[in-house]
Amino acid sequence: MDLTLNTFDSVVNDDYLDPKNHRSIESVHEYKLKTVTFANNTIDFIMTRIKHTIPKLTQEPTYGELTTYARTLTDEEKAAKDAENLERAVRRAKKSVHYAIRQIGADHLLTLTTRENITERAKYFEIFQRFIRLVRTKILVNGRLITVPRKSYAYVAVPELQDRGAYHLHCAVVGRQDIRFLRACWYVALGGNISDAGDTALGQVDVQYRQKRWGNQSETHKTFSLVRYLTKYIDKDFAHTSELGQHRYLKARDIPKPIEFNQVLMACNAGGKDFIDALIEVSQIAQFVTGQHPTQMIPWNRGEDIYILRSAYVD
């Protein structure tokens, strides 16, 4: 029996490598795809459009030394630049919170409040960090906090400024929580005692389990519910104070970053079909990677500049 092996060279010929056979040179658009894989078994396929522009030469080339000075911006230009910087800061903060919550697979929400009217963000964060150290290094035994080897405790926390002018904190955490232990740690972090209760307590800790009102409950729903809830307060915080350089959230340092992979899509045809062809290609890639049909995935269409297909791996 004569077996013929198709080599790579026989399949990938000059015609295959010719870019004109894959995309039209008349099109000015290309699309790239970022695949983001999270530790909670979910994956995002983020498609964005690339528009290539050729910078224009505004002046003749100059030879020799040339001294340039930064142009002073007008008030309108400075305001526009500040607005752009603020918008980017909001996106970065929301993305970081979003990714961290999905990485740990958070399903419970802690709300930490204080009796004192704490209006300084830095002071509140300092108290919270003291609380986290206690949670990681203590256990509650017979009404006493006993020191133990350091434990892992994953969290993502976002502050909220209340109407009374004081801060409290929303914290996404993982798994069933020991409310008695958490309250003891919070009381001590605030400078109180473990036995504090009622009017003597300097603060309070509430635990909420993120449940779905209708339909089947799922771990991914709980996590995405917390993503929406906490990123909402990022917007609220920036709306209240637009000053850049402030800490807008806190998270555990040992939370790993999701795995990201970037590629350029082949779909790029003339005649206005670029977006549709790119969507088809993304759907095919998503189905190949996850093993799910695109109809089982969640699409997020934000126009022709960005498109997100959210899915989970098949076990």
N, C-alpha and C positions, 0 to 999 in steps of 0.2 A: 504494500500500500504506500502510495506516494503522499507524504504529508508536507504541505508547503506552509512555512511560517511567515506571516505578514510582518515584516519589520517596520519599525517606526518611520524609516526613510521612505518606504513604499506608500505609507499612508499620508504622511506630512510632506507634500511636494511643494513646488514653487507656487502653484495656484492656491494651495491651502494657506500659505504664509502671506499671500498678498492681502494687505489690509483692505483693499477695495472690494474684496469678496465678502467681507464681514461688516463693513460700515461704509456709508456713502461719504465721499470726500466733500459733498455739497452740504453736509450737516455740520453745524457749529457746536453741537452738543454731544457730550459723552456722559456716561453715568458710572458712578463707583458704588461699590457695595461694602459696607462694614458689617461683619458678623460678630456679634457680642454674645459670648457664652457665659452664663452665670452658674454659680455653684448650686442654686436651687433647682437645677435641671430645666431651666428655661433659656431661650435663645432669641435674640432680636436680629432681624435682617434689615439694616438701615440703608436705603438707597438714596443717594443724593446726586443732583445733576452738576456736572462740571461744564462751565462755559469758558472756552479758551479765548483769551483776548491777547492781542499783540500790543505791547506798550508802544506808544507813539513817541518819536524823538522830537522833543519840543525845541531843541536848540542844536546848533552845530557843535560837533565834538571840540573840546578845548584841550590843548596840550600844555603840559607844564603844571605848575602848582596853582591850585585854585582854592581860595578861602571862601567858605560859605557860612552864612549865619542863619539861625532858625528864624523863620518868619513869625512875627507876633500875630496870634490869632485874634480875630475880632470876638466880641462878646457872643455873637450868634454862633460862630464856629466853635468856640470853647464850650458853649452850652450843648451843641450837637455832639461834640466829642465826649463830653461827660455822660450824656445820655447813652451813647453807644457803649462806653465802658461799663456803665451800670447794667445795661442789658446783658452784656457778656458775663458779668459777675453773677447775675441772677441765674443764667443758664448753667454756669459752672457749678454753683451751689446746689441747684436742683438736681443736676445730673449726678453729682457726687452722693447726695442723699439717696436718690433713686437707686443707683448702682449698689450702694452699701446695704440697703434694706433687702434687696434681692439676693445679694451674696450670702447674707446670713439666714435668709428665709424667715424673716421675722413674722410672728403671728399674734403677738400680744402687745398692748400699748400701756405704758406707765405714764401717769400724770403726776408730777411732783409739784406741790404747792407749799408756800410758806405763810405763816401768820404775819411775819414782819413784811412791811411794804418795801421790798427790795427793788429799787429802780435801776441799779447798776448791773449791767450785763456781766461784766468781769467778775463781780462779787458772787453772782448767782452761779456762774460757771465754776468758780473755785469751790463753792459748797458742793456742787454736783460731783466734781472730781474727787472730793473727799468721800462722798457717798459711794462712788464706784470702787475706791480703794478698800473701803470697809466690806463691800459686797464680795470682793475678790479674795479677801484675806481673813474673813471671819465666818463663823457659823453660830447659830443661836442654840444654846444648850441650857435648859433650866433657867431661862430668863437672863442669861449672860452671853455676851459675845466672846467667843473663844477663838484665839488665833490659830489658823491652819495654813498649810502651804498654799501659795497663790493659785487661785482657780481662774479658769477662763470665763469671761462674761461678755458676750457680744452685745453691742447696743448701737443705736443711732439716735441722737437726741437733737431736737429743734426747740428753741425758746419761743414763747408767745408773750407779747406785751398785753396785759389785761386792761380793761377800761379804767381800773383804779390806779393804773400807772406802774403796777408791779409785774415782775416776770414770773411765769411758771414754765415748766418744761414738759414737753411730750417726748417720750422715749420708746422707740420700737425695740422689742426684745424677742427672744426665742424661747418657746416652751412654757410649760406651767410654772408659775411664779409663787414663791413662798411669801405671801403678803405680810405675815407677822415679822419675818426676818427682814424684809425690805423696809418696813416701817421703823424697825429698831435701828437699822443703819442710817435711815434718813433723820431720825430724831437726834442721834449722836452727831451726825454731820452738821446739824444745825446748832449744836452746842447744848442739846437737851439730854434727857435720860431715856433709857430703854423703856422704863415703866410709865412714861408720859402717856396721857390719854385725855380725850375730850378737850376741855378748855386749857389744860396744861401743856398740850402738845404744841410744838413750835411750827409744825407743818403737817402735811398729810401725803400719803401715797395711795393712788387708786389704780387698779388693774382692770383693763378692759380686754375681753377676748373678741377679736374681730370676726363677727359672724355675718353670714350672708342672709339677707332678709327673705329672699325667695330662691328656689332652685337648690341644686345640690351644692353642698359645701366642698371646698377644695383648698389645699394648702396654698396654691398659687393665688387664689382669690383673696385669701387673708393677707398675703404679702402685698399684692397690688393695692388692696384697700389701704394699707398703711403707707404705701408710696404716695398715693393721692392725698391722704390726710396730712402727712408731714410736709410734702412739697408745697401744699397750700399755705402753710405758715411761713415758708421761705418767701413767697410772694408778699405776704402780709408784712413780714419784717422789713423787707426792702422798701415797701410802700411807706412804712413809718419813718425809717431813717435811711436815707440814700447815701450816707457816708461810706466810702469804700475803705477796705482794710480791716473791717470788723469781722470777728468770728460769728458766722451765722448758724453754725451747727457744731456738734461734737460727735465723734464716733470712735469706736475701739480701734486702736492702732494695728491690731493683728488681723483686721479684715482684709483678705486678699482682693486685688483688683480682678475684674472679670477678664476673660481671655478675648482679645480682639484680633480680628483678621481682616485685612483690607485687600480688595481686588477691583480691577477695572472691568466693567461689563462689556461684553462684545456687542450687545444690541445698540445700534446707532444707525438709523435709516433716515433717508430724506423723505419729505412729504408729510411731516408732522406726526410720524408714527414712532418717534423715538421713545416716548414715555410708555406707550402700550407694549412695545417690544421689550423694554427694560423690565416692566412688571412681569411679563411672561418668563423672562430669564430668571428673575429673582424667585418666582414661585417654583420653578424647576429646581433651582439650587436648594431652596428650603425643603422641598419634598425629598430630595436626595440626602440631605444632611440629617434631617430629623426622622424620616420614615413616615411622616404624616402627609396626608393630602392637604393642599392649601385651604380647602373648605373648612378644615378643622383648626385653622390658624386665625389669629385676630389681626386684621389690617388696620393701619392708621394712616390715612391719606391726608397729607398736608400740602396738596397742590403738586405741581410738577417739579418742585425744588427738593422735596423730601417725602419719602414713603417708607413706612415701617411695617414689617410683617413679623408678628410676635407668635412664638410657638413654644412647644416643649418636646423633649426627646421621648420617643417611644421606648418603654422599658423592655 
